[in-house]
Structures are given as structure tokens and as C-alpha cells.
Amino acid sequence: MTDSEAPPAKAPEGVSGAPALPRPVLEIASGYAFTGPALDLGALLWDGRCLPDVQIRIPLPMLNRHGLVAGATGTGKTKTLQLVAEQLSAQGVPVFLADVKGDVSGISAPGQENDKVRARAGEVRQGWTPAGFPCEFYALGGMGHGIPVRATITSFGPVLLSKVLQLNQTQEQSLGLIFHYADQKGLELVDLKDLRAVVTFLTSDEGKSELKGIGGLSTATAGVILRSLTAFEAQGMSPFFGEPEFDTSELSRVAGDGRGTVSVLELPAVQDKPQLFSTFLMWLLADLFHDLPEVGDVDKPKLVFFFDEAHLLFNDASKAFLDAITQTVRLIRSKGVGVFFVTQTPKDVPGDVLAQLGNRVQHALRAFTPDDQKALKATVKTFPNSPYDLEEVLTALGTGEAVVTVLSEKGAPTPVAATRLRAPESLMAPVEPAALDRAVQASPLYGRYAEAVDRESAYERLTAKEAEAAASSASSTPAPSAPSAPSASSGSSAPSGSKPSSEPASSRGRGRKGDDQDSSVVEQVVGSGVFKSLARSLGTQIGREITRSVFGTARRRR
């Protein structure tokens, strides 16, 4: 591992005692000697020793070049996220964290000093001071401890919803046609019952003719989608879709003291719904991409987004879905957003996405099985050449240690560095549920999102239309009656087939039967509650083409 025959070399500026350090160590130290603002990860590990003179860092402007935090369960990935999030917040950068296991909430409270913390701080030459950071806590659909995060079906879009419903490619394309129909007809899809109502209408006798006008959607496929929706609702998924819809610009907030807000999405209550929460995370990212302006290269990111359990996003994903992820990750950098995928091995991330990730923190891997060994070899191949035996190092790393390579201030990869990571300064344990609830209810955002709203949308409009059609059909059927007696004034009898006296005057006395029928239909439509509701929506739905992103997501402009 060491280069014992290499002669000592002069150390770069800032590295003390370096004449005793071997040349590879000096080269690594030089690669991390940044002059601008940077995040401190820890100290170099070399030949079994921790070298606190050689600090491993990430330049702050490079955090929007994306990254990967990987490693086996229990190797310290979560604490690495906490460490990076703390320093980003301290430098005024907002952070988003997905808390799948419920152990990230402690970032809001000062840490507790103990022997382990003191030992780690001493090893890496860290001036450890307990500190909590400004946080907002969210929960999908209000399930769990947090401000409810909801999305409307319209904004979620057909591509992401197909992933959640586990539809195949043909069914995904058909769902896209259904969304297109709803967009064109001004039928707002706010929640699941709205989408179910539109699909039900399109599979009804009245709606089948509509299917022919939107690309030949088959009733069989529409039926499959309807059954998938019904099963989805039966699993208790309804609360995640609806209004008020979460405004993702909330994730870019900065606290009054200038520190970036850490937005923590609490997911323990939905751990058993991985398809849902992983896709919902992608919706948040896609929505940010859709709405944020282009900013190009910036001195520091506008937001850093940590995508935990990233492998769930890519499992069973269609090619269209993967292409959309790749495009989003590639382009969102210019909007000032950095994305870090968090998973067990790099092979969990498709190659096209992995190629976009410039910063790498790889925790220990296990090699207990042939599959583990294969994954280990594949991981080693994703790193630049280094003086380390990475297969040996990656299986020998302890908890809180990792192999690091990042992008330098010039955008070039830094040397691979085995690193003993710093200790987070916030609490490395969950906060108490009662304290979490108090923090949530004290947030100024709680009143904005806590109460669900069920306004008039596609379900109500289609239900009203069905009721009016039934009432119209009933009123147009003449009731059986006895023959009329002769009129006292005219001396003539009324024809047995005449219309009842309640018939509107405007529909009587027309010369042609066809004109009479056409006018009656127009009057029924114009006078209906559905038509009036749609007319009231002019400027929001009717006449407005909904712009959808690469994921098919859409939002009303803020």
C-alpha cells in the first residue's frame, strides 16, 4: 500500500511535517489543497494510520456536480449525509434529506459529547462543537410526523404515476392518452378519485366514443388501469394525492440567521411502500427542474438534494423513465441543484446516471458471497487509478470511514483518498416524537399544508354530468295518461302524443324535427352545471395547453 522506496518530497503549503510523508500521500494532499470554500470530510487514512495533516475536502462550488454516497448497511452512510448537510447549512445552502429509517431528525438538535465523539474529533483534528441546524419536517400525505406533502394527479403526471402503479409500457402510454384527454377537456385531476372518474367515464357506453378520438385507447387497457387504481387506493395510498399541493420552492428556504434550511422528509411510516416514496422523491426533483430558472455555474448550490434508497427508483424502471432521470440529472446542474444518490453499490445506479456523478463517498462493502465479490470488483472499476489496493481497502474500512474522490475547483477528479470521516455536530439519534410534533406545529408552513382541501374537480364535474343526463332522460320520457277530454275553449282534443305542458317554450313551435333536437341538446349542455363549472375554469384549464416536462409532470405557474 505504501511506496517505501519513494524518496521524501517537499510538502505542499499547509501540510506540516510532510517531509516524512511518502510521495503518494503528498500527491493526495496536493489534490485536496483547495483555496476556496469547501466542506471538510475528514483526514486521510494511509497504511493503517490516520494523518490529520492531510484533510479531505469537497469544494463548495462543485456540490452541484452531483454525487454518490454508497456502502453496505451499517457502514455510516446516514452520518455522512448528516455531516455534509450540516456544513452545507452552515454555509447558507438549503438541503433536502429523505429520512427512510427515522434517524436523521437529530440534525435539528445539538449533539452530545462522549468518549467516541472526542476520540474521533481528536483523530481527525476536528474542533467539535455541538450544534443544531434549522429544519423543516415533512411527511408524505401527512402519514407520520411532519407537514403533509401532497401532489395533484395532474402535476404528478402519467410517467411517474405509471411507475407507482407498476404499469407496463403499453399501459403507461395509454395512461398518457388519458391525461391528454383530461387536459384537453379541462378536467382537473386533483386526487385519485378524479382519475378513476375519468377512466370510468371513458370505459362507459357514453365515453367509449371519446376513446376513438384520443389515439385508439382500448377499453381493455383502460380497464387494467382502472383496476390498478382501485388496488392502489385499497392499499391506503389516497392521502398522498390532493391539495393543497406542496410548493417545492419551500425546499430552497434560508433561515433568518443565513443558514440553509434542512428539509427532512420523514418516511418511516411508509417504509413498506418503496415504489411510492422513491417515485415521490423523483416528483420533487422533477418539479424543481421544471420550475427553477437557469443560473449556470454558481459560487455555491441553490439546493443539494440527497436521494436515499436510490436503487428503489431504478428497479423495474422503463427505458423512458430512465431516460427522463438521466436528462433531469444532467440538466438540473445548470439550475444550481446538486443531487446525491444514496445506495449500497454503484451498480445500483444505471451507467448513464452514474456518469453524471462527479463526487464519490464509498463506504465499506462486504464480500461474503459471489455476488458481493462481483459487486466489489465492479465498484473498484468505477474509481480512477490509485496507489491503494481498493479491493482490500473497501472490505477493511471501519464504520465512519470511506474512500473519497471528488471534483477539484477546476472540475478534474481528485486522487482517491481513504478517509476517516469527521463526527457530525448535531444529535446522532432521532429526536423524541413529541418534540418533533411540536416543531412541526410551530412551523409557519403547517397552517398552509396541514388541512386537506377537496374542491370541485373532474370527479365532481363528471358526477354532476351523469346526474344531469339521468334527470334529462327521466324528464324527456312522457308519463302514460288517459286520453284528454275535448277542450272547452277550442272544442278540439289534444293529440295523445303531445309534449307535456312543462316543455320549455323555446323548444316548441320549430319547423323541423332536426333543428328541434339540435337546439335541445345545445340548451341542455349550455345550461348544465358541468358547462358552467368549466366556464368558470376559463384561463386555468380550458384553452390552456398544459406544459409537461420530460416526466410528464405539470404545475400551474407560481
C-alpha positions in Angstrom: 0.0 0.0 0.0 2.9 2.3 0.8 5.7 3.4 -1.5 8.6 2.7 0.8 11.2 3.2 -1.8 9.9 6.6 -2.9 12.2 9.4 -1.6 10.6 12.0 0.6 9.3 15.1 -1.2 8.5 18.6 -0.2 5.0 19.0 1.1 2.5 21.3 -0.4 1.8 24.5 1.5 -0.3 23.9 4.6 0.8 20.3 5.2 3.0 20.2 8.3 5.7 17.6 8.9 5.3 16.3 5.4 9.0 15.6 4.7 8.3 12.3 6.4 5.3 11.5 4.2 5.7 9.2 1.1 5.2 10.7 -2.3 1.7 9.2 -2.9 0.5 10.8 0.3 1.9 14.2 -0.8 0.2 13.8 -4.2 -3.1 13.1 -2.5 -2.7 16.1 -0.1 -1.9 18.3 -3.0 -5.1 17.2 -4.8 -7.3 18.4 -1.8 -5.5 21.6 -1.0 -8.3 23.9 -2.2 -8.1 27.6 -1.8 -11.8 28.4 -2.0 -14.7 27.5 0.4 -15.0 23.7 0.9 -16.7 21.1 3.1 -14.4 19.2 5.4 -15.0 15.4 5.3 -12.1 14.1 7.4 -8.5 13.1 7.5 -6.5 10.8 5.2 -6.0 7.1 6.0 -2.7 5.6 4.8 -1.1 2.3 5.7 -3.4 1.9 8.7 -2.7 5.3 10.1 -4.9 8.5 10.3 -2.9 11.5 9.0 -4.7 14.6 10.4 -2.3 16.9 8.5 -3.9 15.8 5.2 -7.6 17.0 5.2 -10.0 15.6 2.6 -12.5 18.2 1.4 -15.1 18.9 -1.3 -15.1 22.4 -3.0 -18.4 24.1 -2.3 -19.0 25.2 -6.0 -18.6 21.5 -7.1 -21.6 20.3 -5.0 -23.9 20.9 -7.9 -21.9 18.4 -10.0 -23.8 15.7 -8.2 -22.5 12.7 -6.3 -22.9 9.2 -4.9 -22.8 8.0 -1.3 -22.6 4.2 -1.2 -21.8 1.4 1.2 -23.2 -1.6 2.9 -25.8 -1.3 5.7 -24.3 -0.1 8.9 -21.2 1.5 7.5 -22.1 5.1 8.3 -23.8 6.4 5.1 -26.5 8.3 7.2 -23.9 10.0 9.4 -22.1 11.1 6.2 -25.2 12.7 4.9 -25.7 14.4 8.3 -22.1 15.7 8.3 -22.4 17.1 4.8 -25.8 18.6 5.4 -24.6 20.4 8.5 -21.8 22.1 6.6 -23.9 23.0 3.7 -26.5 24.6 6.0 -23.7 26.5 7.8 -22.6 27.9 4.5 -26.1 29.1 3.6 -27.1 26.2 1.3 -30.5 24.6 1.7 -30.6 20.8 1.9 -33.2 18.1 1.3 -32.8 14.8 3.1 -35.1 11.7 2.9 -35.2 10.1 6.3 -36.2 6.5 5.5 -35.3 5.0 8.8 -36.2 7.9 11.1 -32.7 8.6 12.3 -31.9 11.9 10.6 -34.2 14.1 12.7 -31.4 14.7 15.2 -29.8 17.2 12.9 -32.2 19.8 14.4 -30.7 19.3 17.9 -27.1 19.8 19.3 -25.0 16.7 19.5 -24.0 15.1 22.8 -20.3 14.8 23.5 -19.0 11.4 24.6 -15.8 9.4 24.5 -16.4 8.2 20.9 -17.0 11.7 19.7 -14.0 13.1 21.5 -11.8 10.3 20.1 -12.9 10.8 16.6 -12.5 14.6 16.8 -9.0 14.2 18.1 -8.0 11.7 15.4 -9.1 13.9 12.5 -8.2 17.2 14.2 -11.7 18.5 14.3 -12.8 21.4 16.5 -16.0 19.7 17.5 -18.8 22.0 18.9 -22.4 20.7 19.5 -24.8 22.5 17.2 -28.4 22.0 15.9 -29.5 23.3 12.5 -32.7 24.9 11.2 -35.0 22.2 10.0 -38.5 21.6 8.5 -40.0 18.2 8.8 -42.4 16.8 6.2 -44.4 13.6 5.8 -46.0 12.1 2.6 -49.7 12.8 2.8 -49.3 13.6 6.5 -48.6 10.0 7.3 -46.1 10.3 10.1 -44.5 13.2 11.9 -44.3 16.1 9.5 -46.0 18.8 7.5 -48.1 17.0 4.9 -46.6 16.8 1.4 -49.2 16.2 -1.4 -49.2 16.4 -5.2 -52.1 16.6 -7.5 -52.5 13.8 -10.0 -52.2 16.3 -12.9 -48.8 17.6 -11.7 -47.5 14.1 -10.8 -48.0 13.1 -14.4 -48.5 9.8 -16.3 -44.9 8.7 -16.3 -44.3 8.8 -12.6 -47.8 7.5 -11.8 -47.2 4.6 -14.1 -44.1 3.7 -12.1 -46.2 3.8 -8.9 -49.0 1.7 -10.4 -46.4 -0.7 -11.9 -47.9 -0.4 -15.4 -46.2 -1.8 -18.4 -45.0 0.3 -21.4 -48.3 0.0 -23.3 -50.4 0.8 -20.2 -48.1 3.8 -19.5 -48.6 5.2 -23.0 -52.4 4.7 -22.6 -52.3 6.5 -19.3 -50.6 9.3 -21.1 -53.5 9.5 -23.5 -56.0 9.6 -20.6 -54.0 12.6 -19.1 -54.0 14.2 -22.5 -57.8 13.8 -22.8 -58.3 15.3 -19.3 -56.0 18.2 -20.1 -57.9 19.0 -23.3 -61.4 18.7 -21.7 -60.5 20.9 -18.8 -61.0 18.0 -16.3 -58.6 18.8 -13.4 -57.1 15.6 -11.9 -56.6 16.6 -8.3 -56.8 13.2 -6.5 -57.2 9.6 -7.3 -61.0 9.7 -7.4 -60.7 12.3 -10.2 -58.5 10.0 -12.3 -60.7 7.0 -11.6 -63.8 9.0 -12.6 -62.2 10.0 -16.0 -61.2 6.4 -16.7 -64.6 5.1 -15.7 -66.2 7.6 -18.0 -64.0 6.6 -20.9 -65.0 2.9 -20.4 -68.7 3.7 -20.1 -71.2 3.5 -23.0 -71.2 7.3 -23.3 -67.4 7.6 -23.1 -66.3 4.8 -25.5 -66.7 7.1 -28.5 -64.3 9.5 -26.8 -61.6 6.8 -26.8 -61.6 6.8 -30.6 -60.6 10.4 -30.7 -57.5 10.1 -28.4 -55.4 7.6 -30.3 -57.4 4.4 -30.2 -57.1 3.7 -26.4 -58.6 0.2 -25.9 -61.3 -0.4 -23.3 -59.3 -3.4 -22.1 -56.2 -1.3 -21.3 -58.4 1.3 -19.7 -59.9 -1.4 -17.6 -56.5 -2.6 -16.4 -55.6 1.0 -15.4 -58.9 1.3 -13.5 -58.2 -2.0 -11.6 -54.7 -0.8 -10.8 -56.1 2.4 -9.4 -58.6 0.6 -7.3 -56.0 -1.7 -5.9 -53.7 1.3 -5.2 -56.5 3.1 -3.3 -57.2 -0.1 -1.3 -53.7 0.0 0.0 -54.3 3.3 1.6 -52.5 5.5 -0.9 -55.2 8.2 -1.4 -53.7 10.7 1.1 -50.6 11.3 -1.0 -52.6 12.9 -3.8 -54.6 16.0 -3.4 -54.5 19.6 -2.4 -53.0 21.9 -1.1 -50.2 20.8 -3.4 -46.7 21.2 -2.0 -44.7 24.0 -3.4 -41.2 22.7 -3.9 -39.8 26.2 -3.7 -40.2 25.7 0.1 -37.1 23.4 -0.1 -34.9 26.4 -1.1 -35.6 28.4 2.0 -32.8 30.1 4.1 -33.3 30.7 7.8 -33.2 34.2 9.3 -29.6 33.7 10.5 -28.4 33.0 7.0 -28.1 29.2 7.4 -29.7 27.0 4.8 -32.9 25.2 5.9 -32.6 21.4 6.1 -35.8 19.9 4.8 -36.2 16.4 6.3 -38.9 14.1 4.7 -39.9 11.6 7.3 -40.6 8.3 5.7 -40.7 5.6 8.5 -44.5 5.4 8.2 -44.3 4.5 4.5 -41.2 2.2 4.6 -43.4 -0.6 3.3 -44.3 1.5 0.2 -40.9 1.9 -1.5 -42.3 2.3 -5.0 -44.4 5.2 -3.8 -41.9 7.2 -1.8 -39.0 6.7 -4.2 -41.2 7.9 -7.1 -42.5 10.8 -5.0 -38.9 11.9 -4.4 -38.4 11.9 -8.1 -41.5 14.1 -8.4 -40.0 16.6 -6.0 -36.8 16.7 -8.1 -38.6 16.8 -11.4 -40.8 19.7 -10.2 -37.8 21.7 -9.1 -36.3 21.1 -12.5 -39.5 22.2 -14.2 -39.7 25.5 -12.2 -36.3 26.7 -11.3 -34.5 29.3 -13.6 -31.2 28.6 -15.3 -28.3 30.0 -13.3 -25.3 28.3 -14.8 -22.2 27.9 -12.6 -22.6 29.4 -9.2 -20.3 30.0 -6.2 -22.5 27.7 -4.1 -25.5 25.5 -4.9 -29.0 26.8 -4.6 -30.0 23.4 -3.1 -28.4 20.0 -2.5 -30.9 17.0 -2.8 -30.0 13.7 -1.2 -31.9 10.8 -2.8 -31.8 8.0 -0.3 -32.5 4.3 -1.2 -31.9 5.3 -4.8 -31.9 1.7 -6.0 -35.7 1.6 -5.5 -36.1 4.3 -8.1 -34.3 2.3 -10.8 -35.8 -1.1 -10.1 -38.1 -2.3 -12.9 -37.9 1.2 -14.5 -38.9 1.6 -18.1 -36.4 2.9 -20.7 -38.4 6.1 -21.0 -38.3 6.5 -17.2 -34.5 6.0 -17.1 -34.0 8.4 -20.0 -36.0 11.0 -18.1 -34.0 10.6 -14.9 -30.7 10.9 -16.9 -31.9 14.0 -18.6 -33.1 15.6 -15.4 -29.8 14.9 -13.6 -27.8 16.2 -16.5 -29.7 19.4 -16.9 -30.6 20.3 -13.3 -27.0 21.2 -12.5 -27.3 24.4 -14.5 -30.2 25.4 -12.2 -27.9 25.3 -9.2 -29.2 22.0 -7.8 -26.8 19.2 -6.7 -28.2 15.6 -6.5 -26.6 12.9 -4.4 -27.8 9.3 -4.8 -27.5 7.2 -1.7 -27.4 3.4 -2.1 -25.4 0.3 -1.4 -23.2 -0.1 -4.5 -22.6 1.9 -7.7 -24.1 -0.9 -9.7 -27.5 0.1 -8.3 -27.3 3.3 -10.4 -27.5 3.0 -14.3 -24.3 3.8 -16.1 -25.7 6.9 -17.8 -26.7 8.4 -14.5 -23.5 7.3 -12.7 -21.5 9.1 -15.4 -23.1 12.4 -14.2 -22.0 11.9 -10.5 -18.7 13.7 -10.0 -18.3 13.3 -6.2 -18.0 9.9 -4.6 -18.0 8.8 -1.0 -17.8 5.0 -0.9 -18.2 3.3 2.5 -17.2 -0.3 3.2 -18.5 -3.2 1.0 -18.9 -6.8 2.0 -17.6 -9.7 0.0 -19.3 -12.7 1.7 -20.9 -14.2 -1.4 -20.0 -14.5 -5.1 -22.5 -11.7 -5.9 -20.8 -9.5 -3.3 -17.4 -10.2 -4.8 -18.7 -9.3 -8.3 -20.2 -6.1 -7.0 -16.9 -5.2 -5.2 -14.9 -5.7 -8.4 -17.4 -3.6 -10.4 -17.1 -0.8 -7.8 -13.3 -0.7 -7.9 -13.5 -0.3 -11.7 -15.6 2.9 -11.3 -12.7 4.7 -9.4 -9.7 6.4 -11.0 -6.4 4.7 -10.8 -4.9 4.9 -7.3 -2.0 3.7 -5.2 -4.4 1.8 -3.0 -5.4 -1.8 -3.4 -9.1 -0.8 -3.4 -10.5 -4.3 -3.1 -8.6 -4.7 0.1 -9.3 -1.2 1.4 -13.1 -1.3 0.7 -13.6 -4.5 2.6 -11.4 -3.3 5.6 -12.9 0.1 6.1 -14.5 0.7 9.5 -17.7 2.5 10.4 -17.4 6.1 9.6 -14.6 5.6 7.1 -14.9 5.8 3.3 -13.0 6.0 0.0 -13.4 9.5 -1.5 -12.8 11.1 -4.8 -14.4 14.5 -5.8 -14.1 17.2 -8.4 -11.5 19.8 -7.8 -12.1 23.5 -8.2 -11.1 23.1 -11.8 -13.5 20.3 -12.3 -10.9 17.5 -12.5 -11.2 14.3 -10.4 -9.1 14.4 -7.2 -6.9 11.5 -6.2 -8.6 8.6 -4.5 -8.3 9.0 -0.7 -9.3 6.6 2.1 -10.7 8.9 4.7 -11.6 8.8 8.4 -14.7 11.0 8.5 -15.5 13.7 10.9 -18.2 13.4 13.6 -21.5 15.3 13.0 -22.0 18.1 15.4 -25.8 17.6 15.7 -27.5 14.8 17.5 -26.7 11.4 16.1 -30.0 9.9 17.2 -33.7 10.7 16.5 -35.4 13.5 18.4 -38.3 12.5 20.5 -41.7 12.2 18.6 -43.3 14.8 20.9 -40.5 17.3 20.2 -40.8 16.5 16.5 -44.6 17.2 16.6 -44.0 20.5 18.4 -41.5 21.6 15.8 -43.9 20.7 13.0 -46.9 22.5 14.5 -44.8 25.6 15.3 -43.7 25.9 11.6 -45.2 28.7 9.6 -45.8 26.2 6.8 -48.0 23.9 8.9 -51.1 26.1 8.5 -50.6 26.2 4.8 -50.5 22.5 4.2 -52.0 20.7 7.2 -55.6 20.7 6.2 -56.6 18.8 3.0 -58.9 20.5 0.6 -61.3 18.7 -1.7 -62.5 21.3 -4.2 -64.6 20.7 -7.4 -62.6 18.8 -10.0 -63.0 16.0 -12.5 -64.9 13.7 -10.2 -67.5 16.3 -9.2 -67.9 17.5 -12.7 -68.4 14.1 -14.2 -70.7 13.0 -11.4 -72.8 16.2 -12.0 -72.9 15.4 -15.7 -74.1 11.9 -15.1 -76.8 13.1 -12.7 -78.0 15.7 -15.2 -78.0 13.2 -18.0 -80.1 10.8 -15.9 -82.5 13.7 -14.9 -82.8 14.8 -18.5 -83.6 11.3 -19.7 -86.3 10.9 -17.0 -87.9 14.2 -17.8 -88.0 13.5 -21.6 -89.9 10.3 -21.1 -93.7 11.0 -21.3 -95.7 9.6 -18.5 -98.6 7.3 -19.5 -102.0 9.1 -19.3 -105.7 8.7 -20.2 -106.9 10.3 -23.5 -107.6 14.0 -22.9 -111.1 15.4 -22.9 -112.1 17.9 -25.5 -111.1 21.4 -24.7 -113.9 23.7 -23.6 -112.4 26.7 -25.3 -111.3 25.2 -28.6 -113.7 22.4 -29.0 -110.8 20.1 -30.1 -108.9 17.3 -28.3 -105.2 17.3 -27.7 -103.1 14.7 -29.5 -102.2 11.8 -27.3 -98.5 12.1 -28.4 -98.2 15.8 -27.5 -95.5 17.0 -25.1 -96.4 17.9 -21.5 -97.2 21.4 -20.7 -94.0 21.9 -18.8 -92.0 21.8 -22.0 -89.8 24.9 -22.4 -91.3 27.4 -24.9 -88.1 27.7 -26.7 -88.3 24.1 -27.8 -91.8 24.3 -29.1 -93.0 25.6 -32.5 -89.9 24.8 -34.6 -90.4 23.9 -38.2 -88.0 21.0 -38.5 -87.6 18.0 -36.2 -83.7 18.0 -36.6 -83.5 21.7 -35.6 -85.6 21.0 -32.6 -83.4 18.2 -31.4 -80.1 20.1 -32.0 -81.3 23.1 -30.1 -82.5 21.0 -27.2 -79.1 19.4 -26.9 -77.3 22.7 -27.0 -79.6 24.2 -24.4 -79.0 21.2 -22.1 -75.3 21.5 -22.4 -75.1 25.3 -22.0 -77.5 25.2 -19.1 -75.8 22.4 -17.3 -73.7 22.7 -14.1 -70.8 21.0 -15.8 -70.7 23.6 -18.5 -70.9 26.4 -16.0 -68.2 24.9 -13.9 -65.9 24.5 -16.9 -66.7 28.1 -18.0 -65.6 29.3 -14.5 -62.3 27.5 -15.1 -61.6 29.5 -18.2 -58.0 30.7 -18.0 -56.9 27.9 -15.7 -57.8 24.8 -17.7 -59.9 25.4 -20.8 -58.0 26.9 -23.7 -54.7 26.4 -21.9 -52.3 23.7 -23.1 -50.7 22.1 -20.1 -46.9 22.1 -20.5 -45.4 18.9 -19.3 -41.8 18.1 -18.6 -39.7 15.1 -19.6 -41.5 13.2 -16.8 -44.9 14.4 -17.9 -45.2 16.5 -14.7 -47.1 19.8 -14.8 -47.7 22.7 -12.5 -49.7 25.9 -12.6 -47.1 28.7 -12.8 -46.4 30.3 -9.4 
